[in-house]
């Protein structure tokens, strides 16, 4: 099976996003005799979506990135400018630097306590003080957690390279994500710009594409969209095998929005040559 990362219409992206969370959403059916528990109702009503990635790079660097988005206006999601985020790694606080409105980032070069090893525990504590964007969870500490997986990619190869510019590529890899894991693909152009991001935190939009573009459990092949390859040259594709906590996972605060998600895992890189 393969993951085709080329969803184009908003409706299709929403369908794909729903499918990617289906295993988590089915927890609803067993709750409170078929209805929602109070915790699940709180997750569904909260507009505060916290999105976080801990990325182990092939060169040994570790990157943490966090975004806090409000979906209070579901037609116009917005970054939460006055949120605060605390990251603890195995109990040690890691300083995060602002990387834009409602976004934070750091690396192990500037924050030595940041690390990625099997079983490393990441605890994210988010507080939002904006009533318009965050009610009914304004002022509450919202907690998300994820543990780094033991599994790492052992192979990542180009099964089919582009034959020209604006032609897609197909990658194959092993092992496939297990249950509770996803793959996140990023591709850089010859000049170093990101041209494909499997979980794009540079936009607050929730049109379905964020979760739909993650590689789900059991999949070993992904398609890189043709529009990623606008010019000739050597591109860099990096796939991260990541543990993910999202949906109604019991380790997440009830006040976190249902679209929140926390991921951690290491990546492997391959070159894609476009003639």
PEZISUL-V947039 format. One record per residue. RES is the residue in one small letter. PHI is phi in whole degrees, -180 to 180 (none if undefined). PSI is psi in whole degrees, 0 to 359 (none if undefined). Layout:
res,phi,psi
RES,PHI,PSI
RES,PHI,PSI
//
This chain:
res,phi,psi
x,none,159
x,-140,158
x,-103,122
x,-99,106
x,-92,58
x,-134,29
x,-60,131
x,-114,323
x,-95,149
x,-56,321
x,-65,315
x,-64,319
x,-63,322
x,-66,320
x,-63,316
x,-65,321
x,-63,317
x,-62,320
x,-65,321
x,-66,335
x,-101,7
x,-60,318
x,-61,327
x,-81,319
x,-66,332
x,-65,348
x,-60,336
x,-59,321
x,-65,336
x,-99,3
x,-91,131
x,50,49
x,68,31
x,107,350
x,-109,185
x,-86,141
x,-76,171
x,-62,320
x,-64,319
x,-68,321
x,-62,322
x,-65,320
x,-63,320
x,-72,331
x,-91,343
x,-74,135
x,-92,359
x,-94,113
x,-109,118
x,-107,127
x,-123,127
x,-143,141
x,-129,134
x,-112,115
x,-115,121
x,-91,116
x,-85,156
x,-59,333
x,-86,6
x,96,349
x,-68,154
x,-127,132
x,-121,136
x,-115,133
x,-138,137
x,-137,142
x,-134,142
x,-119,119
x,-122,139
x,-102,132
x,-110,29
x,-57,320
x,-103,99
x,-67,346
x,-87,345
x,-146,74
x,-58,149
x,-141,145
x,-64,146
x,-94,108
x,-73,330
x,-108,27
x,-81,158
x,-126,143
x,-131,131
x,-115,128
x,-112,127
x,-118,133
x,-115,112
x,50,39
x,91,344
x,-92,130
x,-73,137
x,-113,126
x,-74,128
x,-104,141
x,-107,143
x,-63,135
x,-120,19
x,139,171
x,-57,123
x,70,17
x,-136,148
x,-140,155
x,-157,150
x,-160,169
x,-131,167
x,-71,345
x,-68,322
x,-98,341
x,-131,88
x,-59,338
x,-72,345
x,-75,125
x,-147,166
x,-138,112
x,-149,157
x,-52,128
x,86,355
x,-59,134
x,-104,128
x,-115,127
x,-123,120
x,-110,126
x,-119,118
x,-119,136
x,-129,137
x,-126,130
x,-110,10
x,-94,111
x,-63,319
x,-64,318
x,-89,337
x,-120,345
x,-56,138
x,-97,20
x,-113,17
x,-55,130
x,82,349
x,-83,148
x,-87,118
x,-104,124
x,-113,130
x,-127,145
x,-138,153
x,-156,149
x,-112,140
x,-65,137
x,-79,158
x,-77,329
x,-69,141
x,-136,157
x,-65,140
x,-108,345
x,-155,147
x,-150,115
x,-133,158
x,-88,108
x,-77,322
x,-144,117
x,-87,157
x,-61,142
x,-89,348
x,-166,179
x,-63,156
x,55,39
x,-126,143
x,-77,167
x,-128,154
x,-123,128
x,-114,147
x,-127,149
x,-152,166
x,-151,147
x,-80,165
x,-71,152
x,-57,138
x,-87,178
x,-59,133
x,86,5
x,-125,158
x,-142,164
x,-108,139
x,-121,121
x,-107,132
x,-129,144
x,-131,134
x,-111,142
x,-76,172
x,-58,334
x,-95,9
x,92,5
x,-86,141
x,-72,122
x,-109,349
x,-149,131
x,-134,116
x,-71,349
x,-151,87
x,-81,113
x,-94,1
x,-79,354
x,-133,139
x,-81,358
x,-60,139
x,-121,75
x,-98,7
x,105,342
x,-71,331
x,-58,301
x,-76,330
x,-64,332
x,-89,355
x,-73,144
x,-81,121
x,-82,173
x,-58,141
x,87,354
x,-98,136
x,-121,2
x,-137,140
x,-132,150
x,-103,129
x,-92,124
x,-60,148
x,-59,325
x,-67,348
x,-69,335
x,-108,74
x,-82,343
x,-140,160
x,-71,155
x,138,188
x,-103,119
x,-99,157
x,-116,119
x,-110,132
x,-128,125
x,-115,128
x,-105,132
x,-97,114
x,-128,139
x,-73,146
x,-137,133
x,-115,130
x,-162,182
x,62,232
x,-101,26
x,-54,135
x,-68,345
x,-83,353
x,-97,144
x,-60,146
x,-66,338
x,-82,352
x,-73,138
x,-63,154
x,-64,341
x,-91,2
x,-65,152
x,-162,144
x,-130,128
x,-132,150
x,-151,136
x,172,167
x,-98,156
x,-117,161
x,-130,151
x,-123,147
x,-143,148
x,-91,140
x,-119,119
x,-97,124
x,-108,117
x,-72,none
//
